[in-house]
Amino acid sequence: MHLPRLPLDALQPNWPELAPAESRSAATLHHALPVAVMAREQVVLANGPAMQLGVRYGMRRGGVQALSADIVQLERDPAAEAALMEAVALALLRFTPGVTVDEEPEAATLMLDVSASLRLFGGHRALCRAVRACVRQLGTVAQVGCGPTAHGAAWLARQPLRRTRRGVVRPGRRAVGMARLHRLLDRLPVEALHTLADPAWLDGIGCRTLGEVRRLPRAGLTRRLGPALLARLDQAYGEAPARFIWFVAPPAFAQRMDLPGRIESAEGVLAGAQRLLLALAGWLAVQQAGVTRCVLVLEHERYRRGAATEGTPVPLGLAQPSRDPAHLSRLLREKLDKLSFHAPVTGLALRVEAMAACVPQSDALFPEPGGTPEDLGRLLDTLMARLGRDNVLQPRPLADHRPERANRWCPVDEPGGKPASLPEPPPERPLWLLPQPLPLPVQRHRPCHGGPLALLSRPERIEAGWWDGALATRDYFIAERADGLRCWIFRERPGHAAHDDGGEYRWFLHGLFA
């Protein structure tokens, strides 16, 4: 049984990806300019304005120059294309772990096994829109096809737009059932087989579509063109199984990219970092984890003397693990808005320093008011990015009975051990604790705070601190004033240094209840 797969044709990346900063900056590559991508002195890709001037696939460099001097010629960069394909594959791992790269050298096609993801993402149409939007954020254009077989969906995705007298016609690229897939494949031109057979030879024997090729005698077709053609046709039509080598994510995430020019603004850096953040989201989805600490390094321009300025690290710390690229982008924006660019940025590098398990939570039948723990984590992350890590703190319990030393304040993203367990049931404690205990006057052997206090509880005895020279021997009480204010007071037990002179008990106010 063949699983439905969703390939995307990524042969049309943005022009700066094919020719990074060495050729031309992104500002000069306007869509209105005619642009042709060259490889081995021949045209391999051209945009609409260039094609209107007569540029065609396979045209020599001299022919392009003869058509117009305004045509921008860019050299194809296989290394940049390979890096882009890897980034796209990593980003698409958020939809399914089954991602493979087509083995055809000139296809530049990624195929996704989405049989288990259709219901999660809302069906074929919604999933196609999500994949197309994800690839668009990476700075490239995708042609998406869908079908019950991988190679059949790949051929549907590679169909070019057809121009007729009535305008541009979009071919059918989506087939849910096998019957529709066969109808769409039968109408494809033989140019779809250019990597397996010569389309001119097939056209010479009267075959202009795939359906006509399949009706030829199989034995004679195998003798003339070899077994590869029929094997691929059988796999595309679902009559033979297909084997794939699945894309494997690296064990650690450390990706870098070159920017298309010299960037000196936070908006430009953030736009370039989207590709790294989307790749990170896909990598974390495979790991079933979320990032808690990562660093984006801004690589600066290299000067003529050969020395390079040190990169500027931009650390990101999260209170809760997350792999949401939109949330990470918002945190990065807060960081970059506070950054001063002392030198132009020409490259970016992102690495993960710490991560934790992050399994998506199921929706509740009756959601709790006030948001989810993930919403609180996003709020804390935003506050840390905006106010600074040292200004967003949380209490952490310590193993000490003295109230003033029973906890310490630490950043919310600081890793730590399990909080100390409290006795069952925990004693009642006030919400506000005074920085220093306030001495209380005593009238008729009763402590006073705006009037005599009435004791509401039995004494809670604390005796600790003998090991560090800060001995505390106290009896704590919950007391109440006449106006209803509840206080947390204590008296020093006999034997304390204050009682060496034989005086009466000394009372102190240590906290107030809400």
Secondary structure, DSSP 8 states (H G I E B T S, - for coil): ----B--EEEEEE-HHHHS-TTT--GGG--TTS-EEEEETTEEEEE-HHHHHTT--TT-BHHHHHHH-TT-EEEE--HHHHHHHHHHHHHHHTTT-S-EEE-S-TTT-EEEEB-TTTTTTTTSHHHHHHHHHHHHHHTTEEEEE-BBSSHHHHHHHHT---EEETTEEE----B-SSHHHHHHHHHTSBGGGGTTTS-HHHHHHTT--BHHHHHTS-HHHHHHHH-HHHHHHHHHHTTSS-----B----SS-EEEEEEEEEE-SHHHHHHHHHHHHHHHHHHHHHHTEEEEEEEEEEEE-B-TTS-B---EEEEEEEEEEE--HHHHHHHHHHHHHT---SS-EEEEEEEEEEEEE-------SS--TT--HHHHHHHHHHHHHHH-GGGSEEEEE-S-SSGGGSEEEEETT----------SS-----SEEEEEEEEE-EETTEEBSSSB-EE-S--EEEEE-TTTT--EEEEEEEEE-TTS-EEEEEEE-TTSGGGTT-----EEEEEE--
